[in-house]
Amino acid sequence: MHHKLIIRGIKGIIPGGVSEHDFSTASEIDEFSAKELLQIFIQNGIGILDENIVEFQNSDRIRASIFAIRNGANIEDVSEFLSWQNFEELVSRILYENGFHVQKNLILTKPRMEIDVVGIKLGISILIDCKHWKRMTQSALNEIVRKQVERVKKYVQKTESAPAIPVIVTLHQEKVDFVNQVPIVPVMQLSSFLDEFYGNLDNLKIIGK
């Protein structure tokens, strides 16, 4: 199926139960193509069929976006259908499915800082900054990493938690995998990163060790 049709289908992904007709209307796709696309989504883990209704979750829109990108869609075309909430929801879900205790949108004060997603497992905290939008220049990425490191230092100081590791999660593959030992992880590779996480601690920036 053409990636442009998949992109249009993202608009039809509404949390809750959606009929074929509702999906067709919301995505502005003819009903035959809408039915075919719904079947493809379900086969790829996007939505669950319950009789004649497809049940979508908040994370399904980002899953469909990744599916579109894998099928040739341009990241800029896909990103307009996503919100940062969609992205954070998927990241949180991946952490949870990998056995992490998860907290979203943690606020630190004096000075005020917000951490998108915190995952804790076996005494180690992963603090994630989610970047779901456009590709970043090296200088912009360096600054994002610098700020996340400062947040992690503040988190360790405030919570007396140790050790903690800063991570940047992106929608797509950046040109670099690390900046100053901080991993830059495409969300499509986050689950495998977590699988190998404890075996790669020596290569990661650990704060409060």
C-alpha positions as CSV (number, residue, x, y, z in Angstrom):
1,M,0.0,0.0,0.0
2,H,1.3,3.5,-0.9
3,H,2.7,5.5,2.0
4,K,0.6,8.5,1.1
5,L,-2.5,6.5,1.8
6,I,-1.1,5.3,5.1
7,I,-0.4,8.9,6.1
8,R,-4.0,9.8,5.4
9,G,-5.1,6.8,7.5
10,I,-3.3,8.3,10.5
11,K,-6.0,10.9,10.7
12,G,-8.6,8.2,11.2
13,I,-6.9,6.7,14.2
14,I,-9.0,7.9,17.1
15,P,-8.7,6.4,20.5
16,G,-11.7,4.2,21.3
17,G,-13.9,2.2,18.9
18,V,-14.0,3.1,15.2
19,S,-16.1,1.5,12.5
20,E,-14.9,1.2,8.9
21,H,-17.3,4.0,8.0
22,D,-16.0,6.3,10.7
23,F,-12.4,5.5,9.8
24,S,-13.2,6.2,6.1
25,T,-14.8,9.6,7.0
26,A,-12.1,10.7,9.4
27,S,-9.2,9.8,7.1
28,E,-11.0,11.0,3.9
29,I,-10.4,7.6,2.2
30,D,-13.0,5.7,0.2
31,E,-14.5,2.8,2.1
32,F,-12.9,0.0,0.1
33,S,-9.4,1.4,0.7
34,A,-10.2,2.3,4.3
35,K,-11.2,-1.3,5.0
36,E,-8.0,-2.6,3.3
37,L,-5.9,-0.2,5.3
38,L,-7.6,-1.1,8.6
39,Q,-6.7,-4.7,7.9
40,I,-3.1,-3.8,7.2
41,F,-2.9,-1.8,10.4
42,I,-4.3,-4.6,12.5
43,Q,-1.9,-7.1,10.9
44,N,1.0,-4.8,12.0
45,G,-0.2,-4.4,15.6
46,I,-2.0,-1.1,15.1
47,G,-5.5,-1.4,16.6
48,I,-7.4,-4.5,17.7
49,L,-10.5,-5.8,15.9
50,D,-13.5,-6.4,18.1
51,E,-16.3,-7.7,16.0
52,N,-16.9,-4.9,13.5
53,I,-15.2,-2.2,15.5
54,V,-11.4,-1.4,15.6
55,E,-10.2,-0.4,19.1
56,F,-7.4,2.2,18.9
57,Q,-5.1,3.3,21.8
58,N,-3.3,6.6,22.1
59,S,0.0,5.0,21.1
60,D,-1.5,3.6,17.8
61,R,-1.1,6.9,16.0
62,I,2.6,6.9,16.5
63,R,2.8,3.2,15.6
64,A,1.1,4.0,12.3
65,S,3.4,6.9,11.8
66,I,6.5,4.6,12.2
67,F,4.8,2.1,9.9
68,A,4.4,4.9,7.3
69,I,8.0,5.9,7.6
70,R,9.1,2.3,7.1
71,N,7.1,2.3,3.9
72,G,8.7,5.3,2.4
73,A,6.8,8.3,4.0
74,N,8.7,11.5,4.6
75,I,9.2,12.3,8.3
76,E,8.0,15.9,7.8
77,D,4.8,14.7,6.1
78,V,4.1,12.3,9.0
79,S,5.0,14.6,11.9
80,E,2.1,17.0,11.3
81,F,-0.3,14.2,12.4
82,L,1.6,13.6,15.7
83,S,1.6,15.3,19.0
84,W,4.3,15.2,21.6
85,Q,1.7,13.3,23.8
86,N,1.5,10.6,21.2
87,F,5.2,10.2,21.2
88,E,5.7,10.2,25.0
89,E,2.9,7.6,25.3
90,L,4.6,5.2,23.0
91,V,8.0,5.7,24.7
92,S,6.4,5.1,28.1
93,R,4.6,2.0,26.9
94,I,7.9,0.5,25.5
95,L,9.5,1.1,28.9
96,Y,6.6,-0.5,30.7
97,E,6.6,-3.5,28.5
98,N,10.3,-4.0,29.2
99,G,9.7,-4.1,33.0
100,F,10.4,-0.5,34.0
101,H,8.4,1.5,36.5
102,V,7.4,4.5,34.5
103,Q,6.6,8.2,35.3
104,K,5.8,10.8,32.7
105,N,6.2,14.6,32.8
106,L,8.1,14.8,36.1
107,I,8.5,18.4,37.3
108,L,11.6,19.5,39.2
109,T,11.6,22.9,40.9
110,K,14.2,25.6,41.7
111,P,14.9,25.9,38.9
112,R,11.8,24.4,37.2
113,M,12.7,21.5,34.9
114,E,10.5,18.9,33.2
115,I,11.6,15.4,32.4
116,D,9.5,13.7,29.7
117,V,9.7,10.1,30.8
118,V,11.5,8.4,33.7
119,G,12.0,4.6,33.7
120,I,13.3,2.8,36.8
121,K,14.5,-0.8,36.9
122,L,16.9,-2.7,39.1
123,G,18.0,0.5,40.9
124,I,18.9,2.4,37.7
125,S,16.9,5.4,36.3
126,I,16.7,6.2,32.7
127,L,15.6,9.8,32.0
128,I,14.3,10.3,28.5
129,D,13.9,13.5,26.5
130,C,11.5,12.8,23.6
131,K,12.0,14.5,20.3
132,H,9.4,13.5,17.8
133,W,9.8,16.3,15.3
134,K,12.1,17.4,12.5
135,R,15.7,16.2,12.0
136,M,18.2,18.1,14.2
137,T,21.6,19.7,13.3
138,Q,24.6,18.5,15.2
139,S,24.7,21.8,17.2
140,A,21.0,21.5,18.1
141,L,21.5,17.9,19.2
142,N,24.5,18.9,21.3
143,E,22.4,21.5,23.1
144,I,19.6,19.0,23.7
145,V,22.0,16.6,25.2
146,R,23.6,19.3,27.4
147,K,20.2,20.3,28.8
148,Q,19.2,16.7,29.4
149,V,22.4,16.1,31.3
150,E,21.6,19.1,33.5
151,R,18.1,17.7,34.2
152,V,19.5,14.4,35.2
153,K,22.0,16.0,37.6
154,K,19.1,17.9,39.1
155,Y,17.0,14.8,39.3
156,V,19.8,12.9,41.1
157,Q,20.3,15.8,43.5
158,K,16.6,16.2,44.3
159,T,15.6,12.5,44.6
160,E,18.9,11.1,45.9
161,S,18.5,8.5,43.2
162,A,21.6,6.9,41.8
163,P,22.7,6.1,39.2
164,A,20.7,7.8,36.5
165,I,21.3,7.9,32.7
166,P,20.2,10.6,30.2
167,V,18.8,9.3,26.9
168,I,17.4,11.1,23.9
169,V,14.7,9.3,22.0
170,T,13.8,10.4,18.4
171,L,11.2,9.4,15.9
172,H,13.9,8.7,13.3
173,Q,17.5,7.8,13.0
174,E,19.9,10.7,13.5
175,K,23.4,10.8,12.0
176,V,25.0,10.0,15.4
177,D,24.3,7.3,18.0
178,F,25.9,9.1,20.9
179,V,26.8,12.6,22.0
180,N,29.2,12.7,24.9
181,Q,28.2,9.1,25.9
182,V,24.5,10.1,25.8
183,P,22.6,7.6,23.5
184,I,20.5,9.0,20.7
185,V,17.9,6.2,20.2
186,P,15.3,6.1,17.4
187,V,12.0,5.0,19.0
188,M,11.9,2.0,16.6
189,Q,15.1,0.7,18.2
190,L,14.2,1.6,21.8
191,S,13.0,-1.9,22.8
192,S,16.2,-3.5,21.6
193,F,18.3,-0.7,23.3
194,L,16.5,-1.6,26.6
195,D,17.2,-5.3,26.0
196,E,20.9,-4.6,25.7
197,F,20.9,-1.8,28.2
198,Y,22.5,-3.4,31.3
199,G,25.2,-5.0,29.2
200,N,26.2,-1.6,27.8
201,L,26.4,0.5,31.0
202,D,30.2,1.0,30.6
203,N,29.5,2.9,27.3
204,L,26.9,5.2,28.8
205,K,27.0,8.4,30.7
206,I,26.1,7.6,34.3
207,I,25.3,10.4,36.7
208,G,25.5,9.9,40.4
209,K,27.4,6.7,40.2
